[in-house]
Amino acid sequence: MADDWIDKLRKHIVANGLGTYGTDLFKAGLEDGTGVGDPTIGMIEYSGKTTETMGRSVDDPKLHIAGRGSSYDTTHQRMVAIRDLLKAIVNTDI
């Protein structure tokens, strides 16, 4: 089965050293409990929209990057780094 778009973005984040999937980077929410990394980052898909353009449907999915950690500054810096990394993806199919 092909990766969905969040899996592809997750792999890009991991490849750029901004998280380890299942340790401090999670899909669809934030992990509860002990033994998780600090800070912990969650990638949460939410409703985007589909637009009709020139007889073609174009999806515009949306993604929340949420974080939890013992240090606000460290958690915020990690979320901003992930945001900036993802914003730099242009003219590329994901």
KAMOHU-V148061 format. One record per pair of residues at least 4 apart in sequence whose C-alpha atoms are under 8 Angstrom apart, sorted by the first residue. I is the first residue (numbers start at 1). GAP is how many residues later the second one is. D is the distance in whole Angstrom. If there is no record, write none. Layout:
BEGIN
I & GAP & D
I & GAP & D
END
This chain:
BEGIN
3 & 4 & 6
3 & 5 & 6
4 & 4 & 6
5 & 4 & 6
5 & 89 & 6
6 & 4 & 6
6 & 21 & 8
6 & 37 & 8
6 & 39 & 8
7 & 4 & 6
7 & 20 & 8
8 & 4 & 6
8 & 86 & 7
9 & 4 & 6
9 & 77 & 8
9 & 85 & 8
10 & 4 & 6
10 & 11 & 8
10 & 17 & 8
11 & 4 & 6
12 & 4 & 6
13 & 4 & 7
13 & 5 & 6
13 & 6 & 6
13 & 69 & 7
13 & 72 & 8
14 & 4 & 6
14 & 5 & 5
14 & 6 & 6
14 & 7 & 7
18 & 60 & 7
18 & 63 & 8
18 & 64 & 7
19 & 4 & 8
19 & 5 & 6
19 & 6 & 5
20 & 4 & 6
20 & 5 & 6
21 & 4 & 5
21 & 5 & 6
22 & 4 & 6
23 & 12 & 8
23 & 13 & 5
23 & 14 & 5
23 & 17 & 8
24 & 12 & 6
24 & 13 & 4
24 & 14 & 7
24 & 15 & 7
24 & 16 & 4
24 & 17 & 6
25 & 15 & 6
25 & 16 & 5
25 & 17 & 6
25 & 18 & 8
26 & 4 & 6
26 & 5 & 7
26 & 14 & 8
26 & 15 & 6
26 & 16 & 5
26 & 17 & 6
27 & 15 & 6
27 & 16 & 5
27 & 17 & 6
28 & 14 & 7
28 & 15 & 6
28 & 16 & 5
28 & 17 & 7
29 & 13 & 5
29 & 14 & 6
29 & 15 & 6
29 & 37 & 8
30 & 10 & 7
30 & 11 & 6
30 & 12 & 5
30 & 36 & 8
30 & 37 & 7
30 & 38 & 8
31 & 5 & 7
31 & 9 & 8
31 & 11 & 8
32 & 4 & 8
36 & 4 & 7
38 & 30 & 8
38 & 31 & 5
38 & 32 & 7
38 & 37 & 8
39 & 28 & 7
39 & 29 & 6
39 & 30 & 4
39 & 31 & 7
39 & 32 & 8
39 & 35 & 7
39 & 36 & 5
39 & 39 & 8
40 & 27 & 6
40 & 28 & 5
40 & 29 & 6
40 & 35 & 8
41 & 24 & 7
41 & 25 & 6
41 & 26 & 4
41 & 27 & 7
41 & 38 & 7
42 & 22 & 8
42 & 23 & 6
42 & 24 & 5
42 & 25 & 6
43 & 20 & 7
43 & 21 & 6
43 & 22 & 5
43 & 23 & 7
44 & 19 & 6
44 & 20 & 5
44 & 21 & 6
44 & 22 & 8
45 & 16 & 8
45 & 17 & 6
45 & 18 & 5
45 & 19 & 6
46 & 15 & 7
46 & 16 & 5
46 & 17 & 6
46 & 18 & 7
47 & 14 & 7
47 & 15 & 6
48 & 11 & 8
48 & 12 & 5
48 & 13 & 4
48 & 14 & 5
49 & 10 & 6
49 & 11 & 5
49 & 12 & 7
50 & 7 & 6
50 & 8 & 5
50 & 9 & 4
50 & 10 & 6
51 & 6 & 6
51 & 7 & 5
51 & 8 & 6
51 & 9 & 8
52 & 4 & 5
52 & 5 & 5
52 & 6 & 6
53 & 4 & 6
53 & 5 & 7
65 & 14 & 7
65 & 18 & 8
66 & 13 & 7
67 & 8 & 6
67 & 9 & 7
67 & 12 & 7
68 & 7 & 6
69 & 5 & 8
69 & 6 & 6
70 & 5 & 8
71 & 4 & 6
72 & 4 & 6
73 & 4 & 6
74 & 4 & 6
75 & 4 & 6
76 & 4 & 6
77 & 4 & 6
78 & 4 & 6
79 & 4 & 6
80 & 4 & 6
81 & 4 & 6
82 & 4 & 6
83 & 4 & 6
84 & 4 & 6
85 & 4 & 7
END
